[in-house]
Structures are given as C-alpha cells and as structure tokens.
Amino acid sequence: MLLNQDQEHLGGRPLDTRQQLGHDVINKQAKTGLRRDWTGREESFRDNLLGTLLDRLPAGLEPDHLTRARLGLVLIAAADYLLRRSFRDHLVLIGAALVTDLIDGPLARRRGKVHAEGARLDQRADTLLGAWLGLLTLWTAAAPLWLLALIAGSQLLVWTAELHRHRLLGAAAPALSGLAIGVAPPRPNLAGRLQFTFVVAGFLSLLADAHLGWPLRTVGIRILAFGAVPAAMVQAYAFFADVPTRFTQSSS
C-alpha cells in the first residue's frame, strides 16, 4: 500500500525531511514497479500467444533482421505509393511491416537477443512507420488539423518527458524515441505500446475511409482522440514520474 505523504507520522510527529525523502523514494519505487508489472504482463501474454509461431521461425532469423525489414517495407511502401498511387498494394506492404513489429520483440526475448541497439532500431522503425502514415493521412485523407495538432502536441510532450528523464540520468543525449544515438532508450512501457497501436489504427482507419470507401472516418478520429492522445499523456507522466532513485537520494 502506497504511503500518504501528507498523513504519515511517526510517534504522532510529522516526518522530518530525511524520513519524508525516504518515503518519497519508496512511493516512487512502488509506482514504478506497478507500471513495470503491467508491461511485463503484456509482454508475457504476447510471448505466450506467439510461442508456437516463434518456435517455427528459422534459427538464423535474428530479431534485428525483422526490424530492418520493417524499415525497408515502410520505405518501399512509401515509394510505391508515390509512384503508382495504389493504396491496396500500399496496405499490403504496411500490413507486412506491422507483422514484423508484432514478432521482433517476442523473438528477441525468447532467444535472449535483447540489447540496446536493437531497442533503438525498433524505435526508429516505429517512428518512421507512424510518421509516414501521419503524413499520408494529412495529405490524402483530409484529417482534421486540430486532431493532428493534438497528436503532435502529445508526442512532443512524451519527448519532453523523455528528455527530462535522461537529463536526470546524466545521459549525454536523449533517446527521443530512437531518433538520437548515444544512450539506450528506456524499456517501452504499456502506455507507449498502446499509443503506437492507437496511432496506427487511427491513421489506417482514416486512410481506408478515404481510399477504399470504408465508413471508418468517425472510428479513426475517435481512436486517435480518445485512445492515442490519452495513452501519450500516460506515457509522458510515467517518464516524468520515473525520476531515478539515485538522483532523488543525492538531492537530500
């Protein structure tokens, strides 16, 4: 049970500064552990769900191969659409890219191939995919500008929170969702994964409405406004709240 910083007393007296700091650290550690627990549950669920498929993949197939394939598929999909304007073919390529995103993380965990460079590569691939779908939505699907501004603003808040966290860690440069190099990005949390899922689902819904005539415009707007944006807010809060314990202790 988390401590109430305003009401906790020892012997009927208010906590002194050092005692209060100790309880603050305990509270932060408990909250961080709770968030990581939800992230771990999501990872375990996905790993178990895909276990049979992962065991059938070739032994020589590395998780980074799948992530690089996602980068290539997004670039090919963008070039193909710009040249031929075929959204159906574009959708097939994007679907293949999303499949690689679904299995590269579980494959890395299953084979013990989790490493910082792979995490950065994965974030760059996700950033490229989300950015391209956003640009295509803005260009061809007549997405409301207020909605795109809200999404961009919430993502900027996430990056600001991430920068704040890395400065407290004493890192030379922020990860900024894989766009910069020099530090290992933090472990993706559940809110971040939900944000990416909602963004992709929302953009694809708007694009399917515009290009295929599927009546998904309202659905796409609601997914982005009530799914992606709140998830970004939660992710930003998690970064702001996850102040390293050693920094907190050294400030006493």
Contacts in CASP RR format, 6 or more apart in sequence:
PFRMAT RR
TARGET T0000
AUTHOR 0000-0000-0000
METHOD contacts of the structure
MODEL  1
MLLNQDQEHLGGRPLDTRQQLGHDVINKQAKTGLRRDWTGREESFRDNLL
GTLLDRLPAGLEPDHLTRARLGLVLIAAADYLLRRSFRDHLVLIGAALVT
DLIDGPLARRRGKVHAEGARLDQRADTLLGAWLGLLTLWTAAAPLWLLAL
IAGSQLLVWTAELHRHRLLGAAAPALSGLAIGVAPPRPNLAGRLQFTFVV
AGFLSLLADAHLGWPLRTVGIRILAFGAVPAAMVQAYAFFADVPTRFTQS
SS
2 27 0 8 1.000
2 30 0 8 1.000
2 31 0 8 1.000
3 23 0 8 1.000
3 26 0 8 1.000
3 27 0 8 1.000
5 20 0 8 1.000
5 23 0 8 1.000
5 24 0 8 1.000
5 27 0 8 1.000
8 15 0 8 1.000
8 23 0 8 1.000
9 15 0 8 1.000
10 19 0 8 1.000
15 23 0 8 1.000
17 252 0 8 1.000
18 252 0 8 1.000
21 248 0 8 1.000
21 249 0 8 1.000
21 252 0 8 1.000
24 248 0 8 1.000
25 245 0 8 1.000
25 248 0 8 1.000
25 249 0 8 1.000
28 241 0 8 1.000
28 242 0 8 1.000
28 243 0 8 1.000
28 245 0 8 1.000
28 248 0 8 1.000
29 245 0 8 1.000
31 241 0 8 1.000
32 241 0 8 1.000
32 242 0 8 1.000
35 189 0 8 1.000
35 190 0 8 1.000
35 238 0 8 1.000
36 187 0 8 1.000
36 189 0 8 1.000
38 189 0 8 1.000
38 190 0 8 1.000
39 187 0 8 1.000
39 188 0 8 1.000
39 189 0 8 1.000
39 190 0 8 1.000
40 190 0 8 1.000
42 190 0 8 1.000
42 193 0 8 1.000
43 106 0 8 1.000
43 109 0 8 1.000
46 102 0 8 1.000
46 106 0 8 1.000
47 54 0 8 1.000
47 106 0 8 1.000
47 109 0 8 1.000
47 110 0 8 1.000
50 102 0 8 1.000
50 103 0 8 1.000
50 106 0 8 1.000
51 106 0 8 1.000
51 110 0 8 1.000
53 103 0 8 1.000
54 103 0 8 1.000
54 106 0 8 1.000
54 107 0 8 1.000
54 110 0 8 1.000
57 103 0 8 1.000
57 107 0 8 1.000
61 107 0 8 1.000
62 113 0 8 1.000
63 104 0 8 1.000
63 105 0 8 1.000
63 107 0 8 1.000
63 108 0 8 1.000
63 111 0 8 1.000
63 113 0 8 1.000
63 118 0 8 1.000
64 104 0 8 1.000
64 113 0 8 1.000
64 117 0 8 1.000
64 118 0 8 1.000
64 121 0 8 1.000
66 100 0 8 1.000
66 103 0 8 1.000
66 104 0 8 1.000
66 107 0 8 1.000
67 100 0 8 1.000
67 104 0 8 1.000
67 118 0 8 1.000
67 121 0 8 1.000
67 122 0 8 1.000
67 125 0 8 1.000
68 121 0 8 1.000
68 125 0 8 1.000
69 97 0 8 1.000
69 100 0 8 1.000
70 97 0 8 1.000
70 100 0 8 1.000
70 101 0 8 1.000
70 104 0 8 1.000
70 125 0 8 1.000
70 129 0 8 1.000
71 121 0 8 1.000
71 124 0 8 1.000
71 125 0 8 1.000
71 128 0 8 1.000
72 97 0 8 1.000
73 93 0 8 1.000
73 94 0 8 1.000
73 96 0 8 1.000
73 97 0 8 1.000
73 100 0 8 1.000
74 93 0 8 1.000
74 94 0 8 1.000
74 97 0 8 1.000
74 125 0 8 1.000
74 128 0 8 1.000
74 129 0 8 1.000
74 132 0 8 1.000
75 128 0 8 1.000
76 93 0 8 1.000
77 90 0 8 1.000
77 93 0 8 1.000
77 94 0 8 1.000
77 97 0 8 1.000
77 132 0 8 1.000
78 132 0 8 1.000
78 136 0 8 1.000
80 86 0 8 1.000
80 89 0 8 1.000
80 90 0 8 1.000
80 93 0 8 1.000
81 87 0 8 1.000
81 89 0 8 1.000
81 90 0 8 1.000
81 136 0 8 1.000
87 207 0 8 1.000
87 211 0 8 1.000
87 212 0 8 1.000
88 212 0 8 1.000
91 204 0 8 1.000
91 208 0 8 1.000
94 129 0 8 1.000
94 133 0 8 1.000
94 204 0 8 1.000
97 125 0 8 1.000
97 129 0 8 1.000
98 129 0 8 1.000
98 200 0 8 1.000
101 122 0 8 1.000
101 125 0 8 1.000
101 126 0 8 1.000
101 129 0 8 1.000
104 122 0 8 1.000
105 114 0 8 1.000
105 122 0 8 1.000
107 113 0 8 1.000
108 114 0 8 1.000
108 118 0 8 1.000
116 184 0 8 1.000
116 185 0 8 1.000
119 184 0 8 1.000
119 185 0 8 1.000
119 187 0 8 1.000
119 188 0 8 1.000
120 175 0 8 1.000
120 178 0 8 1.000
120 181 0 8 1.000
120 184 0 8 1.000
120 185 0 8 1.000
123 175 0 8 1.000
123 177 0 8 1.000
123 178 0 8 1.000
123 179 0 8 1.000
123 185 0 8 1.000
123 188 0 8 1.000
124 178 0 8 1.000
124 179 0 8 1.000
126 177 0 8 1.000
126 196 0 8 1.000
127 177 0 8 1.000
127 178 0 8 1.000
127 179 0 8 1.000
129 200 0 8 1.000
130 196 0 8 1.000
130 199 0 8 1.000
130 200 0 8 1.000
130 203 0 8 1.000
133 199 0 8 1.000
133 200 0 8 1.000
133 203 0 8 1.000
133 204 0 8 1.000
133 207 0 8 1.000
134 143 0 8 1.000
134 148 0 8 1.000
134 203 0 8 1.000
136 203 0 8 1.000
136 207 0 8 1.000
137 143 0 8 1.000
137 148 0 8 1.000
137 203 0 8 1.000
137 206 0 8 1.000
137 207 0 8 1.000
138 148 0 8 1.000
140 207 0 8 1.000
140 210 0 8 1.000
140 211 0 8 1.000
141 206 0 8 1.000
141 207 0 8 1.000
141 209 0 8 1.000
141 210 0 8 1.000
141 211 0 8 1.000
142 210 0 8 1.000
143 206 0 8 1.000
143 221 0 8 1.000
144 221 0 8 1.000
147 221 0 8 1.000
147 224 0 8 1.000
147 225 0 8 1.000
150 224 0 8 1.000
150 225 0 8 1.000
150 229 0 8 1.000
151 199 0 8 1.000
151 224 0 8 1.000
151 228 0 8 1.000
151 229 0 8 1.000
151 232 0 8 1.000
154 228 0 8 1.000
154 229 0 8 1.000
154 232 0 8 1.000
154 233 0 8 1.000
154 236 0 8 1.000
155 232 0 8 1.000
157 232 0 8 1.000
157 233 0 8 1.000
157 236 0 8 1.000
158 177 0 8 1.000
158 192 0 8 1.000
158 195 0 8 1.000
158 232 0 8 1.000
158 235 0 8 1.000
158 236 0 8 1.000
158 239 0 8 1.000
159 174 0 8 1.000
159 176 0 8 1.000
159 177 0 8 1.000
160 236 0 8 1.000
161 235 0 8 1.000
161 236 0 8 1.000
161 237 0 8 1.000
161 238 0 8 1.000
161 239 0 8 1.000
161 240 0 8 1.000
162 174 0 8 1.000
162 175 0 8 1.000
162 176 0 8 1.000
162 177 0 8 1.000
162 186 0 8 1.000
162 239 0 8 1.000
163 174 0 8 1.000
163 176 0 8 1.000
164 239 0 8 1.000
164 240 0 8 1.000
165 186 0 8 1.000
165 239 0 8 1.000
165 240 0 8 1.000
165 242 0 8 1.000
165 243 0 8 1.000
165 244 0 8 1.000
166 173 0 8 1.000
166 174 0 8 1.000
166 175 0 8 1.000
166 183 0 8 1.000
167 174 0 8 1.000
168 243 0 8 1.000
168 244 0 8 1.000
168 247 0 8 1.000
169 183 0 8 1.000
169 244 0 8 1.000
169 247 0 8 1.000
171 182 0 8 1.000
171 183 0 8 1.000
172 182 0 8 1.000
172 183 0 8 1.000
173 180 0 8 1.000
173 181 0 8 1.000
173 182 0 8 1.000
173 183 0 8 1.000
174 180 0 8 1.000
174 183 0 8 1.000
175 183 0 8 1.000
175 184 0 8 1.000
175 185 0 8 1.000
175 186 0 8 1.000
177 185 0 8 1.000
178 185 0 8 1.000
186 239 0 8 1.000
186 242 0 8 1.000
189 235 0 8 1.000
189 238 0 8 1.000
191 231 0 8 1.000
191 232 0 8 1.000
191 234 0 8 1.000
191 235 0 8 1.000
191 238 0 8 1.000
192 231 0 8 1.000
192 232 0 8 1.000
192 235 0 8 1.000
194 227 0 8 1.000
194 231 0 8 1.000
195 227 0 8 1.000
195 228 0 8 1.000
195 231 0 8 1.000
195 232 0 8 1.000
195 235 0 8 1.000
198 223 0 8 1.000
198 224 0 8 1.000
198 227 0 8 1.000
198 228 0 8 1.000
198 231 0 8 1.000
199 224 0 8 1.000
199 228 0 8 1.000
201 220 0 8 1.000
201 223 0 8 1.000
202 219 0 8 1.000
202 220 0 8 1.000
202 221 0 8 1.000
202 223 0 8 1.000
202 224 0 8 1.000
202 228 0 8 1.000
203 220 0 8 1.000
203 224 0 8 1.000
205 216 0 8 1.000
205 217 0 8 1.000
205 219 0 8 1.000
205 220 0 8 1.000
205 223 0 8 1.000
206 216 0 8 1.000
206 217 0 8 1.000
206 220 0 8 1.000
206 221 0 8 1.000
208 214 0 8 1.000
208 216 0 8 1.000
209 215 0 8 1.000
209 216 0 8 1.000
209 217 0 8 1.000
209 220 0 8 1.000
210 217 0 8 1.000
END
